[in-house]
Amino acid sequence: MKHNAFPRLAGKVVLVTGAWGGLGRTFVRHLLASRAKVILSDMVEKPVAELAQAGELPAGWEKLVLGQVVADLNSAEGAQALYEACKGIAHVDVVIHNAGIAFLGHYEDIPREKMQLQMRLMLTAPMELTHLFLPDFLQRGSGHFVFVDSVAGFVATPLGTSYSAAKFGLRGFAMALSGEIRRRGLDVTIIYPFFTRTAILKSPTFGKAKIPAMPKIFIDEPDDVIHTALRAVDRRQLHVRPGFYSKFMWQTLRFWPMISSQMQPDKI
């Protein structure tokens, strides 16, 4: 990992939600390598030293971790509690909405509470947290919202219906938000990973749906995904397709809108 790879992020205070997940840890390591200051948020608090176990970090990186905030973004008060905790730590410059979860199976087999959890964690909570930070960003005339979406946010995905719905909604929200705030000095970046080597590959399955194993050739590495994502953030880009298959699906959708098998329900 190259230090100071993303100069625009150096010295910025970055909040990362879902910080102890596979992509979250990778975000934090790459941010620290660029000398950004980070606030970690997740359902649990872990020893900061764990960040150094998966890759190289610059000297003095521990001082760049400003704090950890344990927050349940599934709760009605979660976003507000996280925002207030961050206000007590530092002025946040960048919010990375990374927290997410997936459940697989036919829609009728997914428990309603699991469906609601996905929608809240990956759509409602990012909207609420953005609503809280936005006035601060507008007052300062700068700020950046980063949304970890998915290829499932532009290709409707059978057997992952709620996940796809949340990601479609998140993409629509982020694009509309960008249309409102970009001319006022604020930025939005939306990241569309394909299958990535994280715990999401082992998401719980409900019912009798058969979920085929994903061939290794289709699976991207977290470091590659996050390096591409943060390079785009550094360049203030809106849409980011990290990896060959994300780019391929995006381009294919332009020429063949019926790309997803939801157009052939008899084959599901």
C-alpha positions in Angstrom: 0.0 0.0 0.0 1.4 3.4 -1.0 1.4 6.0 1.7 -0.2 9.4 0.9 -1.8 7.7 -2.1 -4.8 10.1 -1.8 -3.5 13.6 -1.0 -6.9 15.3 -0.8 -7.8 13.0 2.1 -4.7 13.7 4.2 -5.7 15.5 7.4 -9.4 15.0 6.8 -11.6 13.6 9.5 -13.5 10.6 8.1 -16.3 8.7 9.8 -16.6 5.0 8.7 -19.7 3.0 9.6 -19.5 -0.7 9.7 -15.8 -0.1 10.4 -15.0 -3.6 11.7 -16.4 -5.4 8.6 -14.3 -6.6 5.7 -14.6 -3.5 3.6 -14.7 -1.3 6.7 -11.3 -2.4 8.0 -9.9 -2.0 4.5 -11.3 1.5 4.2 -9.7 2.5 7.5 -6.3 1.0 6.7 -6.2 2.8 3.3 -7.3 6.1 4.9 -4.7 5.8 7.6 -2.0 5.2 4.9 -3.1 8.5 3.4 -2.8 10.3 6.8 -6.5 10.8 7.1 -8.0 10.9 10.6 -10.7 8.3 11.3 -13.6 7.7 13.6 -14.7 4.1 13.6 -18.3 3.1 14.2 -19.8 -0.3 14.5 -22.0 -2.5 16.7 -18.9 -3.4 18.7 -15.6 -1.8 19.8 -12.3 -3.7 19.1 -8.7 -3.1 19.9 -7.3 -0.5 17.4 -4.2 -2.7 17.1 -6.2 -5.2 15.0 -6.1 -2.7 12.1 -2.4 -3.4 11.7 -2.7 -7.1 11.4 -3.9 -7.1 7.8 -1.5 -4.7 6.1 1.2 -2.0 6.4 0.4 1.2 8.2 2.4 4.4 8.4 4.4 5.3 11.5 2.3 7.0 14.2 -1.0 5.7 12.7 -2.5 5.1 16.1 -2.7 8.9 16.7 -4.8 9.2 13.5 -7.6 7.0 15.0 -9.6 9.7 16.8 -12.1 7.4 18.5 -14.6 4.5 18.2 -18.3 4.9 18.6 -20.5 1.9 19.3 -23.8 2.6 17.5 -26.8 0.5 16.5 -27.9 2.0 13.2 -30.9 -0.3 13.2 -32.4 1.5 16.2 -34.5 4.6 15.9 -31.9 6.6 17.9 -28.8 5.1 16.3 -28.1 7.8 13.7 -28.7 10.6 16.2 -26.5 9.0 18.8 -23.7 8.5 16.3 -23.9 12.1 15.1 -23.7 13.5 18.6 -20.8 11.3 19.6 -18.9 12.4 16.5 -19.6 16.1 17.3 -17.9 15.5 20.7 -14.8 14.1 18.9 -14.1 16.3 15.9 -15.6 18.1 12.9 -16.2 15.3 10.4 -15.2 16.1 6.8 -16.2 12.8 5.1 -18.9 10.3 6.0 -18.5 6.8 4.5 -21.8 4.9 4.7 -20.4 1.4 4.7 -22.5 -0.6 7.2 -24.5 -3.4 5.5 -25.9 -6.9 5.8 -27.4 -9.5 3.4 -29.9 -12.3 3.7 -30.6 -14.6 0.8 -33.5 -16.8 -0.3 -36.9 -16.5 -1.9 -38.6 -13.3 -0.7 -41.4 -15.0 1.1 -38.9 -17.0 3.1 -37.0 -14.0 4.4 -38.3 -13.1 7.9 -39.9 -9.7 7.9 -37.5 -8.5 10.7 -34.5 -9.4 8.5 -36.0 -7.5 5.6 -36.6 -4.5 7.8 -33.1 -4.7 9.1 -31.6 -4.6 5.6 -33.8 -1.6 4.6 -33.0 0.3 7.7 -29.3 -0.4 7.9 -28.6 0.2 4.2 -31.1 2.9 3.3 -33.0 4.6 6.1 -29.9 5.0 8.4 -27.7 6.5 5.7 -30.5 8.9 4.8 -30.9 9.9 8.5 -27.2 10.3 9.1 -26.7 12.4 6.0 -29.6 14.6 7.1 -27.8 15.2 10.4 -24.4 16.0 9.0 -25.6 17.9 6.0 -26.2 21.3 7.7 -22.7 21.2 9.2 -21.2 20.5 5.8 -23.3 23.3 4.1 -22.3 25.8 6.8 -18.6 25.0 6.2 -19.0 24.9 2.4 -17.3 21.5 2.1 -17.9 17.9 2.9 -18.1 14.5 1.2 -20.7 11.7 1.5 -19.6 8.3 0.3 -22.1 5.5 -0.2 -21.1 1.9 -0.5 -23.8 0.6 -2.9 -23.5 -2.6 -5.0 -23.9 -4.0 -8.5 -27.2 -5.2 -7.0 -28.1 -1.5 -6.8 -28.5 -1.2 -10.6 -29.1 -4.9 -11.5 -32.2 -6.3 -9.8 -31.1 -9.5 -8.0 -33.4 -12.4 -7.5 -32.9 -14.3 -4.1 -31.6 -11.0 -2.7 -34.7 -9.0 -3.2 -34.6 -6.8 0.0 -30.9 -6.3 -0.4 -31.3 -5.2 -4.0 -34.3 -2.9 -3.0 -32.2 -1.2 -0.3 -29.3 -0.7 -2.7 -31.5 0.6 -5.6 -33.0 3.1 -3.1 -29.5 4.1 -1.8 -28.3 4.8 -5.3 -31.4 6.9 -6.1 -31.0 8.9 -2.9 -27.3 9.5 -3.4 -27.7 10.6 -7.0 -30.6 13.0 -6.1 -28.5 14.3 -3.2 -25.6 15.0 -5.5 -27.9 17.0 -7.8 -28.8 19.2 -4.8 -25.4 19.8 -3.1 -22.6 19.6 -5.7 -23.0 23.2 -6.8 -22.9 24.2 -3.2 -19.4 22.8 -2.7 -20.2 19.3 -1.4 -19.5 16.0 -2.9 -21.1 12.5 -3.3 -19.5 9.3 -4.3 -21.3 6.0 -4.9 -19.4 2.8 -5.0 -20.7 -0.4 -6.8 -18.7 -3.4 -5.7 -19.3 -6.8 -7.3 -18.7 -9.9 -5.2 -15.9 -9.1 -2.8 -13.9 -11.4 -0.5 -15.7 -10.5 2.7 -18.1 -12.1 5.1 -21.0 -11.1 2.8 -20.1 -14.2 0.7 -21.3 -16.3 3.6 -24.6 -14.5 4.2 -27.4 -16.5 5.8 -29.8 -18.3 3.5 -33.5 -18.8 4.4 -35.8 -21.4 2.9 -34.9 -24.0 0.3 -33.4 -21.7 -2.3 -30.2 -23.0 -3.8 -27.5 -20.3 -3.8 -24.6 -21.4 -6.1 -21.1 -21.0 -4.9 -19.4 -18.0 -6.6 -16.4 -19.0 -8.7 -13.2 -17.4 -7.5 -12.7 -15.6 -10.8 -15.7 -13.4 -10.0 -14.6 -12.4 -6.6 -12.7 -9.1 -6.1 -10.2 -8.4 -3.3 -11.1 -5.8 -0.7 -7.8 -3.9 -1.1 -8.4 -3.5 -4.8 -12.0 -2.4 -4.3 -11.2 0.2 -1.7 -8.1 1.6 -3.5 -10.3 2.2 -6.5 -13.0 3.7 -4.4 -10.8 6.1 -2.5 -9.0 7.2 -5.6 -12.4 8.2 -7.0 -13.2 10.0 -3.7 -9.9 11.8 -4.0 -10.9 12.9 -7.5 -14.5 13.8 -6.4 -16.1 11.3 -8.8 -19.7 10.4 -8.5 -20.0 6.8 -9.8 -17.3 4.2 -9.0 -17.3 0.7 -10.6 -14.4 -1.1 -8.9 -13.2 -4.2 -10.8 -13.8 -5.7 -14.2 -17.2 -7.2 -13.5 -18.7 -4.1 -12.0 -17.7 -2.1 -15.1 -18.9 -4.9 -17.3 -22.3 -5.1 -15.7 -22.7 -1.3 -15.8 -21.8 -1.1 -19.5 -23.9 -4.1 -20.4 -26.9 -2.5 -18.7 -26.7 0.4 -21.1 -27.1 -1.8 -24.1 -29.2 -4.6 -22.7 -31.6 -3.2 -20.0 -33.1 -6.7 -19.5 -29.9 -8.0 -18.2 -31.2 -9.6 -15.0 -33.1 -12.8 -14.8 -36.1 -11.2 -13.1 -37.3 -10.7 -16.7 -37.5 -14.5 -16.9 -39.5 -15.6 -13.8 -40.1 -19.1 -15.1 -36.4 -19.8 -14.8 -36.1 -18.8 -11.1 
